[in-house]
Amino acid sequence: MDTIYSWLQHSYWASKRSKNKIKKSIENSVCYGVYDGDKQIGFARVITDWTVMYWLCDVIIDEKYRGQGIGKKLIEEVIHDDDFKDLFGYLGTKDAHTFYEAFGFVQEQEKVMIRTPDYLRNE
């Protein structure tokens, strides 16, 4: 938990989440971890209704392990998981469009809407 919290605190998308919010989000999601021995080096979580769609989020690989194909393997595991392979997959990214396009994700900005939480709108 501390490792994931530290990574997310340094991300552009989750740096304002409290430790409690991160803990609760993990408890209410399907989570994937990547390990080098006992050391966690990657993480992703999925939110789903198990029938129509899933939302892939908080995908992160330890900086020391990036560029080795670990993130690719992690995403392959998620999208080919029997629970998710026949569902619509969604995600949000600011800078990794090309990476996710390799797995069949396409940009659909015209269709997606977002409501920002109150605590972030007033900044």
Backbone as JSON Lines, residues from 0, in Angstrom:
{"i":0,"aa":"M","n":[0.82,-1.2,0.0],"ca":[0.0,0.0,0.0],"c":[0.87,1.26,0.0]}
{"i":1,"aa":"D","n":[1.92,1.27,0.81],"ca":[2.79,2.45,0.88],"c":[3.5,2.71,-0.45]}
{"i":2,"aa":"T","n":[3.89,1.63,-1.13],"ca":[4.55,1.76,-2.43],"c":[3.61,2.38,-3.44]}
{"i":3,"aa":"I","n":[2.4,1.86,-3.52],"ca":[1.41,2.38,-4.47],"c":[1.1,3.84,-4.16]}
{"i":4,"aa":"Y","n":[0.9,4.15,-2.89],"ca":[0.61,5.52,-2.49],"c":[1.74,6.45,-2.92]}
{"i":5,"aa":"S","n":[2.96,6.05,-2.71],"ca":[4.11,6.87,-3.09],"c":[4.13,7.11,-4.6]}
{"i":6,"aa":"W","n":[3.93,6.06,-5.38],"ca":[3.91,6.22,-6.84],"c":[2.81,7.19,-7.26]}
{"i":7,"aa":"L","n":[1.61,7.0,-6.72],"ca":[0.48,7.83,-7.14],"c":[0.64,9.27,-6.68]}
{"i":8,"aa":"Q","n":[1.31,9.5,-5.57],"ca":[1.55,10.87,-5.11],"c":[2.47,11.63,-6.07]}
{"i":9,"aa":"H","n":[3.25,10.89,-6.86],"ca":[4.14,11.52,-7.83],"c":[3.58,11.49,-9.25]}
{"i":10,"aa":"S","n":[2.34,11.06,-9.4],"ca":[1.72,11.01,-10.73],"c":[0.95,12.3,-10.98]}
{"i":11,"aa":"Y","n":[0.71,12.62,-12.25],"ca":[-0.06,13.83,-12.56],"c":[-1.54,13.64,-12.3]}
{"i":12,"aa":"W","n":[-2.01,12.4,-12.27],"ca":[-3.45,12.17,-12.17],"c":[-3.95,11.9,-10.75]}
{"i":13,"aa":"A","n":[-3.08,11.53,-9.84],"ca":[-3.55,11.14,-8.51],"c":[-2.82,11.83,-7.37]}
{"i":14,"aa":"S","n":[-2.05,12.83,-7.67],"ca":[-1.21,13.45,-6.64],"c":[-2.01,14.13,-5.53]}
{"i":15,"aa":"K","n":[-3.26,14.44,-5.78],"ca":[-4.08,15.1,-4.76],"c":[-4.97,14.13,-3.98]}
{"i":16,"aa":"R","n":[-4.87,12.85,-4.28],"ca":[-5.67,11.86,-3.55],"c":[-5.04,11.59,-2.19]}
{"i":17,"aa":"S","n":[-5.87,11.51,-1.19],"ca":[-5.38,11.17,0.14],"c":[-5.05,9.68,0.2]}
{"i":18,"aa":"K","n":[-4.29,9.32,1.2],"ca":[-3.95,7.91,1.4],"c":[-5.22,7.09,1.63]}
{"i":19,"aa":"N","n":[-6.18,7.64,2.34],"ca":[-7.43,6.94,2.6],"c":[-8.22,6.73,1.3]}
{"i":20,"aa":"K","n":[-8.25,7.74,0.42],"ca":[-8.95,7.59,-0.87],"c":[-8.29,6.5,-1.71]}
{"i":21,"aa":"I","n":[-6.98,6.49,-1.72],"ca":[-6.26,5.47,-2.5],"c":[-6.55,4.09,-1.92]}
{"i":22,"aa":"K","n":[-6.53,3.97,-0.61],"ca":[-6.83,2.69,0.03],"c":[-8.23,2.21,-0.34]}
{"i":23,"aa":"K","n":[-9.23,3.1,-0.23],"ca":[-10.61,2.72,-0.54],"c":[-10.77,2.38,-2.02]}
{"i":24,"aa":"S","n":[-10.08,3.1,-2.9],"ca":[-10.18,2.81,-4.33],"c":[-9.63,1.43,-4.64]}
{"i":25,"aa":"I","n":[-8.55,1.06,-3.96],"ca":[-7.96,-0.27,-4.16],"c":[-8.9,-1.35,-3.64]}
{"i":26,"aa":"E","n":[-9.49,-1.11,-2.48],"ca":[-10.41,-2.09,-1.89],"c":[-11.64,-2.34,-2.76]}
{"i":27,"aa":"N","n":[-12.01,-1.37,-3.57],"ca":[-13.22,-1.47,-4.38],"c":[-12.93,-1.68,-5.87]}
{"i":28,"aa":"S","n":[-11.76,-2.21,-6.16],"ca":[-11.34,-2.43,-7.54],"c":[-10.71,-3.81,-7.68]}
{"i":29,"aa":"V","n":[-10.56,-4.23,-8.92],"ca":[-9.76,-5.41,-9.24],"c":[-8.35,-4.89,-9.47]}
{"i":30,"aa":"C","n":[-7.4,-5.37,-8.69],"ca":[-6.04,-4.83,-8.76],"c":[-5.05,-5.86,-9.3]}
{"i":31,"aa":"Y","n":[-4.09,-5.34,-10.03],"ca":[-3.01,-6.15,-10.6],"c":[-1.7,-5.61,-10.07]}
{"i":32,"aa":"G","n":[-0.83,-6.49,-9.65],"ca":[0.5,-6.1,-9.19],"c":[1.56,-6.82,-9.99]}
{"i":33,"aa":"V","n":[2.68,-6.16,-10.17],"ca":[3.83,-6.76,-10.83],"c":[4.96,-6.75,-9.81]}
{"i":34,"aa":"Y","n":[5.66,-7.87,-9.72],"ca":[6.68,-8.01,-8.69],"c":[8.0,-8.52,-9.27]}
{"i":35,"aa":"D","n":[9.08,-8.06,-8.7],"ca":[10.41,-8.58,-8.94],"c":[10.82,-9.2,-7.61]}
{"i":36,"aa":"G","n":[10.61,-10.51,-7.49],"ca":[10.78,-11.16,-6.2],"c":[9.7,-10.68,-5.26]}
{"i":37,"aa":"D","n":[10.08,-10.16,-4.12],"ca":[9.13,-9.63,-3.14],"c":[8.85,-8.14,-3.33]}
{"i":38,"aa":"K","n":[9.55,-7.52,-4.25],"ca":[9.42,-6.06,-4.45],"c":[8.37,-5.76,-5.5]}
{"i":39,"aa":"Q","n":[7.38,-4.93,-5.14],"ca":[6.38,-4.52,-6.11],"c":[6.98,-3.49,-7.04]}
{"i":40,"aa":"I","n":[6.81,-3.72,-8.36],"ca":[7.38,-2.81,-9.35],"c":[6.32,-2.26,-10.31]}
{"i":41,"aa":"G","n":[5.08,-2.71,-10.18],"ca":[4.03,-2.21,-11.05],"c":[2.66,-2.41,-10.44]}
{"i":42,"aa":"F","n":[1.69,-1.64,-10.97],"ca":[0.34,-1.68,-10.43],"c":[-0.64,-1.2,-11.48]}
{"i":43,"aa":"A","n":[-1.83,-1.75,-11.45],"ca":[-2.97,-1.25,-12.24],"c":[-4.23,-1.68,-11.52]}
{"i":44,"aa":"R","n":[-5.29,-0.89,-11.7],"ca":[-6.55,-1.31,-11.13],"c":[-7.65,-1.13,-12.16]}
{"i":45,"aa":"V","n":[-8.71,-1.92,-11.97],"ca":[-9.83,-1.95,-12.9],"c":[-11.11,-1.78,-12.11]}
{"i":46,"aa":"I","n":[-11.96,-0.9,-12.59],"ca":[-13.3,-0.71,-12.05],"c":[-14.26,-1.28,-13.11]}
{"i":47,"aa":"T","n":[-15.23,-2.08,-12.69],"ca":[-16.08,-2.74,-13.68],"c":[-17.48,-3.03,-13.17]}
{"i":48,"aa":"D","n":[-18.4,-3.23,-14.12],"ca":[-19.74,-3.73,-13.78],"c":[-19.83,-5.22,-14.13]}
{"i":49,"aa":"W","n":[-18.75,-5.79,-14.64],"ca":[-18.61,-7.2,-14.96],"c":[-19.46,-7.66,-16.16]}
{"i":50,"aa":"T","n":[-20.18,-6.74,-16.8],"ca":[-21.1,-7.13,-17.86],"c":[-20.89,-6.34,-19.15]}
{"i":51,"aa":"V","n":[-20.72,-5.03,-19.03],"ca":[-20.64,-4.18,-20.2],"c":[-19.29,-3.49,-20.34]}
{"i":52,"aa":"M","n":[-18.73,-3.0,-19.23],"ca":[-17.54,-2.17,-19.34],"c":[-16.6,-2.29,-18.15]}
{"i":53,"aa":"Y","n":[-15.37,-1.85,-18.4],"ca":[-14.4,-1.68,-17.33],"c":[-13.64,-0.38,-17.56]}
{"i":54,"aa":"W","n":[-13.13,0.19,-16.49],"ca":[-12.3,1.39,-16.54],"c":[-10.93,1.0,-16.01]}
{"i":55,"aa":"L","n":[-9.92,1.12,-16.85],"ca":[-8.54,0.82,-16.48],"c":[-7.9,2.1,-15.94]}
{"i":56,"aa":"C","n":[-7.32,2.02,-14.75],"ca":[-6.77,3.24,-14.16],"c":[-5.57,2.94,-13.26]}
{"i":57,"aa":"D","n":[-4.91,4.02,-12.89],"ca":[-3.75,3.97,-11.99],"c":[-2.68,2.98,-12.44]}
{"i":58,"aa":"V","n":[-2.47,2.92,-13.75],"ca":[-1.42,2.05,-14.29],"c":[-0.08,2.75,-14.07]}
{"i":59,"aa":"I","n":[0.8,2.06,-13.38],"ca":[2.1,2.68,-13.09],"c":[3.17,1.6,-12.9]}
{"i":60,"aa":"I","n":[4.35,1.89,-13.43],"ca":[5.52,1.02,-13.29],"c":[6.61,1.83,-12.59]}
{"i":61,"aa":"D","n":[7.28,1.21,-11.63],"ca":[8.4,1.84,-10.94],"c":[9.38,2.4,-11.98]}
{"i":62,"aa":"E","n":[9.81,3.63,-11.78],"ca":[10.69,4.29,-12.74],"c":[11.92,3.47,-13.11]}
{"i":63,"aa":"K","n":[12.47,2.75,-12.14],"ca":[13.69,1.96,-12.38],"c":[13.44,0.79,-13.33]}
{"i":64,"aa":"Y","n":[12.19,0.41,-13.53],"ca":[11.85,-0.75,-14.34],"c":[11.18,-0.38,-15.66]}
{"i":65,"aa":"R","n":[11.03,0.89,-15.93],"ca":[10.37,1.32,-17.17],"c":[11.25,1.04,-18.38]}
{"i":66,"aa":"G","n":[10.61,0.88,-19.52],"ca":[11.34,0.64,-20.76],"c":[11.75,-0.81,-20.96]}
{"i":67,"aa":"Q","n":[11.23,-1.71,-20.15],"ca":[11.59,-3.12,-20.24],"c":[10.42,-3.99,-20.7]}
{"i":68,"aa":"G","n":[9.31,-3.37,-21.11],"ca":[8.15,-4.12,-21.56],"c":[7.23,-4.59,-20.45]}
{"i":69,"aa":"I","n":[7.5,-4.19,-19.24],"ca":[6.69,-4.63,-18.09],"c":[5.28,-4.04,-18.16]}
{"i":70,"aa":"G","n":[5.18,-2.77,-18.51],"ca":[3.87,-2.14,-18.66],"c":[3.05,-2.81,-19.75]}
{"i":71,"aa":"K","n":[3.69,-3.17,-20.84],"ca":[2.99,-3.86,-21.94],"c":[2.43,-5.19,-21.45]}
{"i":72,"aa":"K","n":[3.24,-5.93,-20.73],"ca":[2.78,-7.22,-20.22],"c":[1.63,-7.04,-19.24]}
{"i":73,"aa":"L","n":[1.69,-6.02,-18.41],"ca":[0.63,-5.74,-17.45],"c":[-0.69,-5.45,-18.18]}
{"i":74,"aa":"I","n":[-0.65,-4.6,-19.2],"ca":[-1.87,-4.27,-19.94],"c":[-2.4,-5.49,-20.68]}
{"i":75,"aa":"E","n":[-1.52,-6.3,-21.24],"ca":[-1.95,-7.54,-21.9],"c":[-2.7,-8.44,-20.93]}
{"i":76,"aa":"E","n":[-2.2,-8.56,-19.71],"ca":[-2.88,-9.39,-18.71],"c":[-4.28,-8.87,-18.42]}
{"i":77,"aa":"V","n":[-4.42,-7.57,-18.32],"ca":[-5.73,-6.99,-18.03],"c":[-6.69,-7.21,-19.2]}
{"i":78,"aa":"I","n":[-6.31,-6.83,-20.39],"ca":[-7.25,-6.88,-21.52],"c":[-7.57,-8.3,-21.96]}
{"i":79,"aa":"H","n":[-6.71,-9.25,-21.64],"ca":[-6.97,-10.65,-22.0],"c":[-7.55,-11.46,-20.85]}
{"i":80,"aa":"D","n":[-7.72,-10.85,-19.69],"ca":[-8.35,-11.51,-18.56],"c":[-9.75,-11.96,-18.98]}
{"i":81,"aa":"D","n":[-10.11,-13.19,-18.68],"ca":[-11.42,-13.72,-19.07],"c":[-12.57,-12.84,-18.59]}
{"i":82,"aa":"D","n":[-12.4,-12.16,-17.47],"ca":[-13.45,-11.3,-16.93],"c":[-13.65,-10.02,-17.74]}
{"i":83,"aa":"F","n":[-12.63,-9.61,-18.51],"ca":[-12.69,-8.32,-19.19],"c":[-12.59,-8.37,-20.7]}
{"i":84,"aa":"K","n":[-12.16,-9.48,-21.26],"ca":[-11.84,-9.5,-22.69],"c":[-13.03,-9.22,-23.61]}
{"i":85,"aa":"D","n":[-14.25,-9.45,-23.16],"ca":[-15.42,-9.2,-23.99],"c":[-16.2,-7.96,-23.56]}
{"i":86,"aa":"L","n":[-15.58,-7.09,-22.76],"ca":[-16.23,-5.87,-22.29],"c":[-15.62,-4.65,-22.98]}
{"i":87,"aa":"F","n":[-16.36,-3.56,-23.04],"ca":[-15.79,-2.29,-23.49],"c":[-14.78,-1.85,-22.46]}
{"i":88,"aa":"G","n":[-13.61,-1.43,-22.92],"ca":[-12.58,-0.93,-22.03],"c":[-12.39,0.56,-22.18]}
{"i":89,"aa":"Y","n":[-12.31,1.26,-21.08],"ca":[-12.12,2.71,-21.07],"c":[-10.91,3.06,-20.21]}
{"i":90,"aa":"L","n":[-10.31,4.18,-20.5],"ca":[-9.23,4.71,-19.69],"c":[-9.06,6.18,-20.01]}
{"i":91,"aa":"G","n":[-8.33,6.86,-19.17],"ca":[-7.98,8.25,-19.41],"c":[-6.47,8.41,-19.34]}
{"i":92,"aa":"T","n":[-5.92,9.18,-20.28],"ca":[-4.49,9.44,-20.27],"c":[-4.21,10.79,-20.88]}
{"i":93,"aa":"K","n":[-3.19,11.44,-20.39],"ca":[-2.77,12.73,-20.92],"c":[-1.63,12.56,-21.92]}
{"i":94,"aa":"D","n":[-0.85,11.49,-21.76],"ca":[0.38,11.4,-22.54],"c":[0.75,10.01,-23.06]}
{"i":95,"aa":"A","n":[-0.13,9.03,-22.93],"ca":[0.25,7.66,-23.33],"c":[-0.69,7.09,-24.39]}
{"i":96,"aa":"H","n":[-1.23,7.95,-25.24],"ca":[-2.18,7.5,-26.26],"c":[-1.57,6.43,-27.17]}
{"i":97,"aa":"T","n":[-0.38,6.67,-27.66],"ca":[0.26,5.72,-28.56],"c":[0.46,4.37,-27.89]}
{"i":98,"aa":"F","n":[0.87,4.4,-26.63],"ca":[1.06,3.15,-25.88],"c":[-0.23,2.35,-25.86]}
{"i":99,"aa":"Y","n":[-1.34,2.96,-25.49],"ca":[-2.61,2.23,-25.35],"c":[-3.24,1.88,-26.7]}
{"i":100,"aa":"E","n":[-2.96,2.65,-27.74],"ca":[-3.47,2.33,-29.07],"c":[-2.96,0.97,-29.53]}
{"i":101,"aa":"A","n":[-1.77,0.6,-29.11],"ca":[-1.2,-0.7,-29.48],"c":[-2.03,-1.86,-28.93]}
{"i":102,"aa":"F","n":[-2.9,-1.59,-27.96],"ca":[-3.74,-2.61,-27.35],"c":[-5.2,-2.48,-27.79]}
{"i":103,"aa":"G","n":[-5.44,-1.65,-28.8],"ca":[-6.79,-1.52,-29.35],"c":[-7.62,-0.4,-28.78]}
{"i":104,"aa":"F","n":[-7.08,0.4,-27.89],"ca":[-7.81,1.56,-27.38],"c":[-7.74,2.67,-28.43]}
{"i":105,"aa":"V","n":[-8.84,3.4,-28.6],"ca":[-8.89,4.52,-29.54],"c":[-9.42,5.76,-28.83]}
{"i":106,"aa":"Q","n":[-8.98,6.92,-29.28],"ca":[-9.45,8.17,-28.69],"c":[-10.87,8.46,-29.15]}
{"i":107,"aa":"E","n":[-11.72,8.82,-28.21],"ca":[-13.09,9.2,-28.52],"c":[-13.47,10.42,-27.69]}
{"i":108,"aa":"Q","n":[-12.69,11.46,-27.81],"ca":[-12.87,12.65,-27.0],"c":[-14.25,13.28,-27.16]}
{"i":109,"aa":"E","n":[-14.83,13.15,-28.33],"ca":[-16.12,13.79,-28.56],"c":[-17.25,13.13,-27.78]}
{"i":110,"aa":"K","n":[-17.06,11.9,-27.35],"ca":[-18.12,11.17,-26.65],"c":[-17.95,11.15,-25.14]}
{"i":111,"aa":"V","n":[-16.76,11.38,-24.67],"ca":[-16.49,11.23,-23.25],"c":[-16.69,12.56,-22.53]}
{"i":112,"aa":"M","n":[-17.37,12.48,-21.4],"ca":[-17.55,13.65,-20.54],"c":[-17.05,13.28,-19.14]}
{"i":113,"aa":"I","n":[-16.67,14.28,-18.4],"ca":[-16.16,14.04,-17.05],"c":[-16.7,15.12,-16.1]}
{"i":114,"aa":"R","n":[-16.98,14.71,-14.9],"ca":[-17.34,15.66,-13.85],"c":[-16.24,15.6,-12.8]}
{"i":115,"aa":"T","n":[-15.57,16.69,-12.61],"ca":[-14.49,16.78,-11.64],"c":[-15.07,16.9,-10.23]}
{"i":116,"aa":"P","n":[-14.49,16.19,-9.25],"ca":[-14.99,16.29,-7.87],"c":[-14.91,17.73,-7.37]}
{"i":117,"aa":"D","n":[-15.82,18.08,-6.49],"ca":[-15.89,19.44,-5.95],"c":[-14.54,19.9,-5.38]}
{"i":118,"aa":"Y","n":[-13.86,19.02,-4.65],"ca":[-12.62,19.45,-4.0],"c":[-11.53,19.83,-4.99]}
{"i":119,"aa":"L","n":[-11.64,19.39,-6.24],"ca":[-10.66,19.77,-7.25],"c":[-11.12,20.95,-8.1]}
{"i":120,"aa":"R","n":[-12.41,21.19,-8.19],"ca":[-12.93,22.28,-9.02],"c":[-12.66,23.65,-8.44]}
{"i":121,"aa":"N","n":[-12.49,23.74,-7.18],"ca":[-12.35,25.04,-6.53],"c":[-10.91,25.48,-6.36]}
{"i":122,"aa":"E","n":[-10.01,24.85,-7.08],"ca":[-8.58,25.22,-6.94],"c":[-8.19,26.25,-7.97]}
